Amino acid sequence: MPLVAIPGSKSVTARALFLAAAADGVTTLVRPLRSDDTEGFAEGLTRLGYRVGRTPDTWQVDGRPQGPALPEAEVYCRDGATTARFLPTLAAAGHGSYRFDASEQMRRRPLAPLTRALRDLGVDLRHEEAEGHHPLRIEAAGVEGGEVTLDAGQSSQYLTALLLLGPLTRRGLRIRVTDLVSAPYVEITIAMMRSFGVEVAREGEVFVVPPGGYRATTYAIEPDASTASYFFAAAAVTGREVTVPGLGRGALQGDLGFVDVLRRMGADVEIAEDRTTVRGTGTLRGLTVAMRDISDTMPTLAAVAPFADGPVRIEDVANTRVKECDRLDACAENLRRLGIEAVTGDDWIEIRPGTPAPAEIKTFGDHRVVMSFAVTGLRTPGISFDDPGCVKKTFPGFHEAFGELAGGWGIPLAGA
């Protein structure tokens, strides 16, 4: 029974870095994810004047409840959406002049709902080029707090940023949410805030965050459930078995719910207290599934859909069009490259069963496109990628880990 060691969660690591920077005292993060995104977040904190000490298995962050140590700073957020959305929010609670920019890919991704809410809270924030996009400048003078309305229909990260900000405001925050996608990620945020000493209340559509700041702690990062989806899917499509330790009934991440989709398709799934096992049964049934709450795993399902015995229709995933790329169109285009029939709408994709033919996958610089279609490659020798290295965003060692798993099963991979 192969045990697969999955790197730490990107989502949890980013939130933990924010919380550690904002907390009163020194926080130790155990087994954080080391990837381009999280290294970019840590580098951004350093640029703002926070001390981040790094060893192979732990990071230590000296918290500053009063905000960044430096009165002026420029921060480059790379490709990281959490970096690009969370760090300006953290800086707004301090005092100084801060400029944020990002890669061309991240510049295209929307920020407007978050920056509109920050302005409504009195933050002096200016977009230097396209409104609602990076680059931006903040003239920070602390945040008073109060009530604000937020549309989180494009990304739950907007709500997470405001929730994380709440304890750093003078009066606390009441956040009225008009729409919310990927709700389980918000539950991650609330649970982690509790670990740092803050209890968030909910009154219908209003999230109530008290003032008073955070307490430093030692916090262990659980494995990344989105990354685990590729290994679970690999077991399902090959009739093999995979166990991921560290992800079980107590997991924070909603993306572990992907195994329930595999169960509906015919895989055997066992979720224990501290691990999850998926066994392929030789059967993959077609299905229709809404993936609004686990949309980061939509490409994983799309990539294995050709092997189902009937059509696979994935619905309620409009927000995947504003990720690292338009993932609905990217998945459809690559499936067609493999000779598979795929049709998309505003918020859905439908994939017909078939036998994929070898082809080069167009990655659009998106790590999830590569990792998803690597699963297809287990049944389709000859699949390659135009940019295999973009997996460094969340899992620099993905190709080696995936190749080792396939080799253990006696399945040769053509490689990247």
ROLUMDREN-423934 format. One record per residue (C-alpha): x, y, z. Coordinates in nm, 3 decimals, m for minus. Each point is the difference from the previous one (the first is absolute). Last residue first. Layout:
<pts>
X,Y,Z
X,Y,Z .
...
</pts>
This chain:
<pts>
X,Y,Z
0.772,1.597,m1.872 .
0.049,m0.372,0.030 .
m0.115,m0.287,m0.220 .
m0.122,m0.171,0.312 .
0.047,m0.375,0.046 .
m0.263,m0.177,0.213 .
0.145,m0.278,0.213 .
m0.205,0.104,0.304 .
0.310,0.108,0.187 .
0.106,0.184,m0.313 .
m0.329,0.192,0.000 .
0.054,0.108,0.361 .
0.362,0.097,m0.065 .
m0.101,0.193,m0.311 .
m0.259,0.193,0.198 .
0.254,0.091,0.268 .
0.265,0.101,m0.255 .
m0.246,0.198,m0.212 .
m0.143,0.176,0.308 .
0.327,0.110,0.160 .
m0.059,0.375,m0.039 .
m0.353,m0.030,0.143 .
m0.197,0.327,0.033 .
0.132,0.255,m0.251 .
0.283,m0.232,m0.101 .
m0.258,m0.187,m0.210 .
0.082,0.255,m0.273 .
0.294,m0.220,m0.096 .
m0.199,m0.218,m0.240 .
m0.039,0.286,m0.250 .
m0.094,m0.137,m0.345 .
m0.114,m0.328,0.151 .
0.019,m0.362,m0.120 .
m0.244,m0.290,m0.047 .
0.166,m0.297,m0.170 .
m0.152,m0.287,0.195 .
m0.372,0.046,0.068 .
m0.129,m0.187,0.308 .
0.240,0.150,0.256 .
0.020,0.309,m0.220 .
m0.356,0.098,0.099 .
0.136,0.045,0.354 .
0.275,0.228,m0.133 .
m0.291,0.191,m0.150 .
m0.102,0.120,0.346 .
0.351,0.092,0.116 .
0.071,0.207,m0.310 .
m0.334,0.185,m0.005 .
0.028,0.063,0.375 .
0.339,0.170,m0.036 .
m0.134,0.255,m0.248 .
0.250,0.162,m0.238 .
m0.260,m0.028,m0.279 .
0.077,m0.374,0.012 .
m0.051,m0.098,m0.364 .
0.016,m0.379,0.016 .
0.202,m0.170,m0.274 .
m0.182,m0.296,m0.151 .
m0.046,m0.376,0.033 .
m0.353,m0.123,m0.078 .
m0.274,m0.013,0.263 .
m0.248,m0.290,m0.022 .
m0.355,0.124,0.042 .
m0.269,0.108,0.242 .
m0.177,0.332,m0.062 .
0.087,0.307,0.205 .
m0.239,0.273,0.109 .
0.131,0.330,0.142 .
m0.189,0.254,0.207 .
m0.017,0.361,0.119 .
m0.044,0.213,m0.311 .
m0.026,m0.299,m0.230 .
0.254,m0.261,m0.112 .
0.005,m0.298,m0.238 .
0.249,m0.287,m0.007 .
0.045,m0.282,m0.253 .
0.329,m0.184,0.051 .
0.266,m0.020,m0.271 .
0.293,0.076,0.231 .
0.022,0.354,m0.139 .
m0.376,0.020,0.068 .
0.069,m0.078,0.367 .
0.263,0.272,m0.001 .
m0.239,0.263,m0.134 .
m0.275,m0.099,0.244 .
0.233,0.010,0.300 .
0.137,0.342,m0.098 .
m0.350,0.136,m0.071 .
m0.126,m0.096,0.344 .
0.328,0.096,0.164 .
0.003,0.359,m0.122 .
0.355,0.058,0.123 .
0.168,0.043,0.337 .
m0.358,0.025,0.131 .
m0.270,0.225,m0.144 .
m0.191,m0.258,m0.211 .
m0.001,m0.239,0.295 .
m0.250,0.237,0.167 .
m0.274,m0.119,m0.238 .
0.012,m0.347,0.162 .
m0.369,m0.073,0.059 .
m0.010,m0.320,m0.206 .
0.220,m0.294,m0.099 .
m0.157,m0.243,m0.249 .
0.160,m0.342,m0.052 .
m0.147,m0.203,m0.285 .
m0.010,m0.379,0.027 .
0.225,m0.298,0.073 .
0.272,0.222,0.151 .
0.352,m0.004,m0.146 .
m0.042,0.331,m0.182 .
m0.085,0.167,0.336 .
0.349,m0.045,0.147 .
0.133,0.341,m0.108 .
m0.329,0.179,0.068 .
m0.005,m0.137,0.355 .
0.345,0.135,0.075 .
m0.082,0.329,m0.176 .
m0.300,0.051,0.236 .
0.215,m0.059,0.309 .
0.053,0.373,0.062 .
m0.381,0.033,m0.017 .
m0.065,m0.176,0.330 .
m0.293,0.211,0.129 .
m0.147,0.080,m0.341 .
0.047,m0.360,m0.116 .
m0.353,m0.092,m0.108 .
0.002,m0.358,m0.134 .
m0.157,m0.184,m0.293 .
0.120,m0.357,m0.033 .
0.175,m0.258,m0.216 .
0.107,m0.318,0.173 .
0.358,m0.113,0.046 .
0.041,m0.373,0.056 .
0.325,m0.195,0.031 .
m0.034,0.011,0.378 .
0.254,0.271,0.079 .
0.088,0.023,0.366 .
0.014,0.332,0.186 .
0.141,0.028,0.353 .
m0.021,0.298,0.235 .
0.204,0.057,0.314 .
m0.010,0.138,0.355 .
m0.344,m0.084,0.138 .
m0.087,m0.242,m0.279 .
m0.161,0.075,m0.335 .
m0.039,m0.313,m0.213 .
m0.099,0.034,m0.365 .
m0.076,m0.278,m0.249 .
m0.032,0.141,m0.350 .
m0.326,m0.021,m0.197 .
m0.069,0.345,m0.143 .
m0.188,0.106,0.314 .
0.307,m0.097,0.203 .
0.219,0.214,m0.227 .
m0.229,0.297,0.069 .
0.024,m0.075,0.373 .
0.378,m0.001,m0.038 .
m0.023,0.360,m0.123 .
m0.137,0.095,0.343 .
0.365,0.021,0.112 .
m0.026,0.338,m0.172 .
m0.183,0.130,0.307 .
0.323,0.042,0.190 .
0.003,m0.003,0.380 .
0.068,m0.370,0.039 .
m0.139,m0.170,0.314 .
m0.149,m0.297,m0.183 .
0.325,m0.074,m0.177 .
0.295,0.160,m0.174 .
0.332,m0.057,0.177 .
0.081,m0.321,m0.183 .
m0.094,m0.033,m0.369 .
m0.077,m0.359,m0.100 .
m0.006,m0.114,m0.362 .
m0.139,m0.316,m0.162 .
m0.002,m0.124,m0.360 .
m0.280,m0.045,m0.254 .
0.179,0.236,m0.238 .
m0.260,0.278,m0.027 .
m0.096,0.006,0.369 .
0.356,m0.027,0.133 .
0.115,0.292,m0.214 .
m0.304,0.203,0.112 .
0.113,m0.036,0.363 .
0.350,0.108,m0.103 .
m0.123,0.302,m0.193 .
m0.243,0.097,0.281 .
0.284,0.008,0.255 .
0.116,0.331,m0.147 .
m0.339,0.155,0.075 .
0.009,m0.153,0.350 .
0.335,0.160,0.089 .
0.154,m0.174,0.301 .
m0.067,0.154,0.345 .
0.207,0.291,0.132 .
0.091,m0.025,0.370 .
m0.037,0.319,0.208 .
0.204,0.111,0.299 .
m0.162,0.311,0.150 .
m0.004,0.380,m0.002 .
m0.316,0.165,0.129 .
m0.211,0.217,m0.232 .
m0.149,0.349,0.020 .
m0.265,0.166,0.215 .
m0.285,0.087,m0.235 .
m0.295,m0.237,m0.047 .
m0.104,m0.149,m0.335 .
m0.370,m0.034,m0.084 .
m0.086,m0.172,m0.328 .
m0.339,0.108,m0.139 .
m0.203,m0.217,m0.237 .
m0.196,m0.160,0.284 .
0.161,0.122,0.321 .
0.341,m0.165,0.012 .
0.257,0.027,0.277 .
0.379,m0.007,m0.039 .
0.204,m0.107,0.305 .
0.359,0.125,0.017 .
0.284,m0.162,0.197 .
0.248,m0.112,m0.268 .
m0.153,m0.348,m0.021 .
m0.341,0.167,m0.040 .
0.135,0.195,m0.297 .
0.095,m0.336,m0.152 .
m0.355,m0.134,0.032 .
m0.145,0.319,m0.151 .
0.239,m0.008,m0.294 .
m0.059,m0.368,m0.076 .
m0.377,0.063,0.018 .
0.049,0.275,m0.259 .
0.170,m0.253,m0.227 .
m0.307,m0.224,0.038 .
m0.214,0.278,m0.157 .
0.157,m0.031,m0.346 .
m0.229,0.273,m0.141 .
m0.191,0.258,0.201 .
m0.260,0.261,m0.092 .
m0.142,0.307,0.180 .
0.231,m0.018,0.303 .
m0.050,0.249,0.285 .
0.326,0.038,0.190 .
m0.027,0.141,0.354 .
0.351,0.099,0.101 .
0.191,0.082,0.319 .
0.013,0.342,0.164 .
0.371,0.093,m0.019 .
0.083,m0.233,m0.287 .
0.265,m0.274,0.032 .
m0.257,m0.261,0.113 .
m0.193,0.051,m0.327 .
0.286,m0.024,m0.252 .
m0.005,m0.381,m0.015 .
m0.376,0.008,m0.065 .
0.053,0.264,m0.269 .
0.263,m0.208,m0.183 .
m0.211,m0.316,0.037 .
m0.299,0.177,m0.156 .
0.201,0.103,m0.306 .
0.161,m0.346,m0.013 .
m0.346,m0.153,m0.047 .
0.033,0.093,m0.366 .
m0.230,0.110,m0.281 .
m0.329,0.001,0.197 .
0.158,0.168,0.304 .
m0.207,0.321,m0.032 .
0.073,0.197,0.316 .
m0.195,0.245,0.217 .
0.173,0.183,0.285 .
m0.080,0.072,0.364 .
0.240,0.154,0.251 .
0.378,0.009,0.003 .
0.234,0.291,0.082 .
0.283,m0.119,m0.227 .
0.360,0.112,0.048 .
0.161,0.293,m0.179 .
0.120,m0.166,m0.319 .
0.068,0.184,m0.324 .
m0.057,m0.298,m0.226 .
0.123,m0.031,m0.357 .
m0.119,m0.238,m0.270 .
0.141,m0.196,m0.293 .
m0.213,m0.209,m0.031 .
m0.363,m0.009,m0.105 .
m0.337,0.155,0.086 .
0.055,0.309,m0.213 .
0.268,m0.061,m0.262 .
0.318,0.202,0.060 .
0.109,0.143,0.336 .
m0.288,m0.136,0.208 .
m0.028,0.232,0.301 .
m0.077,m0.080,0.363 .
m0.056,0.238,0.292 .
m0.186,m0.239,0.232 .
m0.322,0.147,0.141 .
m0.198,m0.320,0.056 .
m0.185,0.056,m0.329 .
0.344,0.017,m0.161 .
0.079,m0.345,0.138 .
m0.331,m0.130,m0.133 .
0.072,0.137,m0.348 .
0.349,m0.152,0.016 .
m0.149,m0.341,0.075 .
m0.274,0.006,m0.264 .
0.244,0.145,m0.258 .
0.284,m0.251,0.023 .
m0.038,m0.187,m0.329 .
0.268,m0.214,m0.168 .
0.179,0.155,m0.297 .
0.281,0.141,0.213 .
0.055,m0.352,0.134 .
0.093,m0.134,m0.344 .
0.211,0.307,m0.077 .
0.187,m0.060,0.324 .
m0.069,0.211,0.307 .
0.021,0.350,0.146 .
m0.048,0.148,0.346 .
0.099,0.345,0.127 .
0.001,0.096,0.367 .
0.005,0.337,0.174 .
m0.012,m0.009,0.379 .
m0.202,m0.083,0.308 .
m0.140,m0.347,0.061 .
m0.342,m0.160,m0.050 .
0.017,0.066,m0.375 .
0.318,m0.211,m0.015 .
m0.192,m0.316,0.095 .
m0.261,0.067,m0.270 .
0.273,0.066,m0.258 .
0.157,m0.334,0.107 .
m0.318,m0.210,m0.026 .
m0.109,0.059,m0.360 .
0.324,m0.016,m0.199 .
0.159,m0.259,0.230 .
m0.312,m0.219,m0.010 .
m0.015,0.038,m0.378 .
0.365,m0.095,m0.042 .
0.149,0.045,m0.347 .
0.287,0.226,0.119 .
m0.116,0.229,0.285 .
0.269,0.266,m0.043 .
0.003,0.225,0.307 .
0.126,0.358,0.014 .
0.053,0.148,0.345 .
m0.026,0.317,0.205 .
m0.049,0.055,0.376 .
0.173,m0.332,0.079 .
m0.098,m0.209,0.300 .
m0.331,m0.109,m0.153 .
m0.304,m0.002,0.230 .
m0.072,0.083,0.366 .
m0.070,m0.365,0.083 .
0.360,m0.082,m0.102 .
0.068,m0.374,0.006 .
0.348,m0.148,m0.017 .
m0.039,m0.293,m0.237 .
0.171,m0.337,0.035 .
m0.006,m0.249,m0.287 .
0.041,m0.372,0.056 .
0.105,m0.316,m0.185 .
0.298,0.106,m0.215 .
0.086,0.304,0.217 .
m0.132,0.350,m0.064 .
m0.001,0.317,0.210 .
m0.249,0.266,m0.103 .
0.051,0.346,0.151 .
m0.262,0.251,m0.113 .
0.121,0.318,m0.171 .
m0.246,0.037,m0.289 .
0.253,m0.154,m0.239 .
0.030,m0.294,0.240 .
m0.377,m0.053,m0.012 .
0.015,0.003,m0.379 .
0.280,m0.259,0.006 .
m0.219,m0.224,0.214 .
m0.287,0.035,m0.249 .
0.231,m0.064,m0.296 .
0.140,m0.309,0.173 .
m0.362,m0.110,0.041 .
m0.085,0.040,m0.368 .
0.328,m0.133,m0.142 .
m0.015,m0.306,0.221 .
0.101,m0.106,0.351 .
m0.318,m0.113,0.174 .
0.024,0.036,0.376 .
0.104,m0.305,0.206 .
m0.035,0.164,0.344 .
m0.067,0.374,0.027 .
0.152,0.156,0.312 .
m0.151,0.329,0.119 .
0.193,0.267,0.193 .
m0.200,0.255,0.196 .
m0.316,0.209,m0.043 .
m0.155,m0.124,m0.321 .
m0.029,0.187,m0.332 .
0.299,m0.162,m0.170 .
m0.100,m0.344,0.129 .
m0.358,0.046,m0.122 .
0.115,0.106,m0.348 .
0.249,m0.289,m0.022 .
m0.261,m0.246,0.125 .
m0.246,0.113,m0.266 .
0.258,m0.058,m0.272 .
0.102,m0.339,0.141 .
m0.363,m0.117,0.030 .
m0.083,0.084,m0.360 .
0.323,m0.149,m0.135 .
m0.056,m0.320,0.196 .
0.314,m0.185,0.103 .
0.166,m0.246,m0.236 .
m0.165,m0.339,m0.064 .
0.177,m0.314,0.124 .
m0.152,m0.287,m0.196 .
m0.036,m0.338,0.172 .
m0.017,m0.277,m0.258 .
m0.191,m0.309,0.117 .
</pts>
